[in-house]
C-alpha cells in the first residue's frame, strides 16, 4: 500500500515545524490560534498553581496525526509565587497514527537547521545523530537526536528527535516511515531551594548595581519593584515604585513604629520584585502582595 506523503502534506508539515522552531528557538510569541498549528481542539492547565498549559491541535493538512504543544512556568523566573510567573514554550510533539513514507530526514535536518551532534542529560556533547534501532519488540524504531543550531535570534537551547520506522525484512518497498517528531527547550532544572538562592543572588546584584546610581528622592525609578528607603537613621521605609515613577520622600522614623512622621529626602535601594513581595520579610514585617 502506497503511503507516500503528498507535496501539500509535506508543505504543511514544514510550515508547522518552521512555526514551532520560531517559538521554541527564536522566542517568538506563541499564538495557539495560528493556522500553521491547525485547529485548536483542547487546552488545559498542566499543574495547579503553575502557569503551564497543554494545547492539542488537529491539522487537516496532516491527517492521521496528533499535534501537541506544552508551555511551562518560566524556569528563569526565580520568584517563589509561581502563579505570577509567565508561561513559556517547553515541548512539542507530532505523532503519526499512520506513519507516512517519503519524508526526507535530510530535508528535515536542513529546514530545522539541526547540528551534527546532540547533548546528553549530563550536558556532554555527543557527536553524530544516529542512535540506531530499538530493542525488541521495537527493533524497527530508529531514533535520530539533535541539538538545533542557535541561529541569529536563538535564545534557548533546543533539542530535536526524529523517530522513523525502518522497513520490515519482508517489505519490498524498502521505505522508511516517519512516526514522530519531538522538539524541546533545554531549560535548567531548579528546585524551590535553588530558585531561592538564585533570587537572593539576583536581588543582591541589583541592589549593588542600583546602589551606585545614588537613587534618591526626586529621581526616576529605573525598574518596577519594591524599594527600601534610607535616611541618616538607617533603613526606615519600604515602598513599591513603578518604572519611571519619581522616588518619594522617606519616612524619618522606622515604619514598624507606625503613625505619621516627617518625610525627608532619602535614598532608595532595591529590595525585591513585585512578584516576590508577598512573603518577603523586611525588618520583621511580612510584606503583603
WOGIZI-V30679 format. One record per backbone hydrogen bond with DSSP energy under -0.5 kcal/mol. CO is the residue of the C=O (numbers start at 0). NH is the residue of the N-H. Records with the same first field share a line. If there is no record, write none. Layout:
BEGIN
CO = NH / NH
END
This chain:
BEGIN
0 = 2
2 = 100
5 = 9
6 = 10
7 = 11
8 = 12
9 = 13
10 = 14
11 = 15
12 = 16
13 = 17
14 = 18
15 = 19
16 = 20
17 = 21
18 = 22
19 = 23
20 = 24 / 25
21 = 27
22 = 26
24 = 154 / 155
28 = 30
29 = 31
30 = 33
33 = 36 / 37
38 = 40 / 57
41 = 55
43 = 53
46 = 49
51 = 45
52 = 70
53 = 43
54 = 68
55 = 40 / 41
56 = 66
57 = 38 / 59
58 = 61
63 = 96 / 97
65 = 94
66 = 56
67 = 92
68 = 54
69 = 89 / 90
71 = 87
73 = 76
75 = 77
79 = 81
80 = 83
81 = 84
85 = 73
87 = 71
89 = 184
90 = 69
91 = 182
92 = 67
93 = 180
94 = 65 / 96
96 = 98
99 = 177
100 = 4
101 = 103
102 = 104
103 = 107
104 = 108
105 = 109
106 = 110
107 = 111
108 = 113
109 = 112
112 = 148
115 = 127
116 = 146
117 = 125
119 = 122
123 = 119
124 = 126
125 = 117
128 = 130 / 144
131 = 142
134 = 137
137 = 133 / 140
139 = 165
140 = 133
141 = 163
142 = 130 / 131
143 = 161
145 = 159
146 = 114
150 = 153
156 = 185
157 = 147
158 = 183
159 = 145
160 = 181
161 = 143 / 163
162 = 178 / 179
163 = 141 / 165
164 = 176
167 = 170
169 = 171
170 = 173
175 = 101
176 = 164 / 178
177 = 99
178 = 95
179 = 162
180 = 93
181 = 160
182 = 91
183 = 158
184 = 186
187 = 189
190 = 194
191 = 195
192 = 196
193 = 197
194 = 198
195 = 199
196 = 200
197 = 201
198 = 202
199 = 203
200 = 204
201 = 205
202 = 206
203 = 207
204 = 208
205 = 209
206 = 210
207 = 211
208 = 211
209 = 212 / 214
210 = 213
213 = 215
214 = 267
215 = 218
218 = 246
220 = 243
224 = 226 / 240
225 = 270 / 271
226 = 228 / 238
227 = 268
228 = 235 / 236
229 = 266
230 = 233
233 = 230 / 235
235 = 254
236 = 228
238 = 226
240 = 224
241 = 244
244 = 220
246 = 217
249 = 263
253 = 256
254 = 257
261 = 251
263 = 249
265 = 216
266 = 229
268 = 227
271 = 225
272 = 275
273 = 276
276 = 279
279 = 281 / 286
280 = 282
281 = 284
284 = 281 / 286
286 = 278
END
